[in-house]
Structures are given as structure tokens and as C-alpha cells.
Amino acid sequence: MESIPFDKRSGKIWFNGKPLNWSDVKIHVLSHGLHYASCVFEGERVYDGEIFKLHEHTERYFILLQD
């Protein structure tokens, strides 16, 4: 299976508080979050305007923050 490079993907990604085109999102090569994992990320899917398994995602997020 061939993967699509991130800068060639279509659609939007949430970045700095707003949805942007994949190709417009740039991150500095020395980003602390990228190199040192100083960020926590939890992907959530939305179906019909509702976050799928919101309670489970939120619990997992807080568990990650405690470690």
C-alpha cells in the first residue's frame, strides 16, 4: 500500500486553533513537541456532529497527562 506524503494530502487538519489545508501547515524542524514529545495528542472522530466515544477519549487524555 502506497502512503500519501503529508504535504500532498487533501482535506483539512486542525492546527493552531483553526482548520487548515494539509499543504499549508508547516512545523519547524526543531519543534520541541516533535523531538521531545512534550505534547499530548488525542485524535477524535466526529459523526453527525457528535464526538465518537467522547467520555473514553477524555478519560484516556487525563490518564496520559498524569504519567
Secondary structure, 3 states (H helix, E strand, C coil): CCCCCHHHCCCEEEECCEEEEHHHCCCCCCCHHHHHCCCCCCCCCEECCEECCHHHHHHHHHHHHHC
